Amino acid sequence: MIIRDIKKLAPFLSGDRVLLREILHGSKDNLQIGYSLAHALVAPGKSSLPHRLKSSEVYYVISGKGRMRIGEEVREVGRGQTVAIPPGAVQSIENTGRSDLEFLCIVSPAWRPEDEEIL
């Protein structure tokens, strides 16, 4: 059994400039799962850099509000909402609120550096 405490995971700045904490990763954790799970924070007024993944991705917004861009489509997102991002889609998320935009990222198959392109 693996149980992770988000407060004990070391944060790092991702290539798209989001503060991440990797929670689970199938190959790194020797788990038989085909996805990776990370916790993300975007500070007020900040945004991720436009990027695309070869994998599909899902964001689940825990708190805050923002503006999600996928390709040419732009939509407001907030607490309790889920965003499905298809493989290869150019994406970014901007914090439009006054507090941190906090969300979970699920990448399937699991995230690999060579599968991400920062634009």
C-alpha positions as CSV (number, residue, x, y, z in Angstrom):
1,M,0.0,0.0,0.0
2,I,1.3,3.4,-0.9
3,I,-0.1,6.5,0.9
4,R,1.4,9.9,0.0
5,D,1.0,13.1,2.1
6,I,1.1,16.1,-0.3
7,K,2.8,18.2,2.4
8,K,5.7,15.8,2.4
9,L,6.3,15.8,-1.3
10,A,9.0,18.1,-2.7
11,P,7.7,20.7,-5.1
12,F,9.5,21.5,-8.3
13,L,9.0,23.9,-11.2
14,S,7.8,22.0,-14.3
15,G,8.9,22.8,-17.9
16,D,5.7,24.7,-18.5
17,R,6.3,26.8,-15.3
18,V,3.8,25.2,-12.9
19,L,4.7,24.3,-9.3
20,L,4.3,20.5,-9.2
21,R,4.4,17.7,-6.7
22,E,4.5,14.3,-8.2
23,I,2.1,12.0,-6.3
24,L,2.2,8.8,-8.2
25,H,4.0,7.5,-11.3
26,G,3.7,3.9,-12.4
27,S,7.2,3.3,-13.5
28,K,8.9,5.4,-10.8
29,D,6.9,3.9,-8.0
30,N,6.9,0.3,-9.3
31,L,3.2,0.3,-9.6
32,Q,1.1,-1.4,-12.2
33,I,-0.7,1.7,-13.2
34,G,-0.6,3.3,-16.7
35,Y,-0.9,6.9,-15.6
36,S,0.9,9.5,-13.5
37,L,-0.7,11.8,-10.9
38,A,0.6,15.2,-9.9
39,H,-0.6,18.2,-7.7
40,A,-0.2,21.6,-9.4
41,L,-0.2,25.2,-8.2
42,V,-0.4,28.3,-10.3
43,A,0.0,31.6,-8.4
44,P,-2.4,34.5,-8.9
45,G,-1.8,36.4,-12.2
46,K,0.5,33.6,-13.5
47,S,0.0,31.0,-16.2
48,S,1.6,27.9,-17.6
49,L,3.6,28.1,-20.8
50,P,1.8,26.8,-23.9
51,H,2.7,23.2,-24.3
52,R,1.5,19.9,-25.6
53,L,1.8,16.3,-24.6
54,K,1.8,13.1,-26.6
55,S,-0.4,11.6,-23.8
56,S,-3.9,12.6,-22.8
57,E,-4.3,14.7,-19.7
58,V,-7.0,15.5,-17.2
59,Y,-7.1,18.4,-14.8
60,Y,-9.3,18.4,-11.7
61,V,-9.6,21.8,-10.1
62,I,-9.4,21.7,-6.3
63,S,-9.5,25.4,-5.6
64,G,-9.2,28.8,-7.3
65,K,-10.3,29.9,-10.7
66,G,-8.6,30.2,-14.1
67,R,-8.8,30.3,-17.8
68,M,-8.0,27.1,-19.7
69,R,-6.8,27.2,-23.3
70,I,-6.9,24.1,-25.5
71,G,-6.1,24.8,-29.1
72,E,-8.3,27.8,-30.1
73,E,-10.9,27.2,-27.3
74,V,-10.8,29.2,-24.1
75,R,-13.0,28.5,-21.1
76,E,-13.2,29.6,-17.5
77,V,-12.6,26.8,-14.9
78,G,-13.0,26.6,-11.2
79,R,-13.4,24.5,-8.1
80,G,-14.9,21.0,-8.7
81,Q,-14.5,21.1,-12.5
82,T,-12.6,18.6,-14.6
83,V,-10.9,19.4,-17.9
84,A,-10.1,16.7,-20.5
85,I,-7.1,17.5,-22.7
86,P,-6.6,15.3,-25.8
87,P,-3.2,14.1,-26.8
88,G,-1.2,16.6,-29.0
89,A,-3.4,19.6,-28.1
90,V,-1.7,22.9,-27.4
91,Q,-2.7,23.9,-23.8
92,S,-2.2,26.4,-21.1
93,I,-3.9,27.5,-17.9
94,E,-4.0,31.0,-16.4
95,N,-4.9,31.8,-12.8
96,T,-7.5,34.6,-13.0
97,G,-8.2,34.7,-9.2
98,R,-6.7,36.2,-6.1
99,S,-5.6,32.9,-4.6
100,D,-3.6,29.9,-5.8
101,L,-5.2,27.9,-8.6
102,E,-4.8,24.3,-7.3
103,F,-5.5,21.2,-9.4
104,L,-4.6,17.6,-10.0
105,C,-3.1,16.4,-13.2
106,I,-3.6,12.9,-14.5
107,V,-1.5,11.9,-17.5
108,S,-2.1,8.7,-19.4
109,P,0.1,7.0,-20.3
110,A,2.3,8.3,-17.5
111,W,4.2,11.5,-18.1
112,R,7.7,11.3,-19.6
113,P,9.9,14.4,-20.4
114,E,10.3,13.3,-24.0
115,D,6.5,13.3,-24.5
116,E,6.2,17.0,-23.7
117,E,6.9,20.0,-25.9
118,I,7.1,23.5,-24.5
119,L,6.1,26.1,-27.2
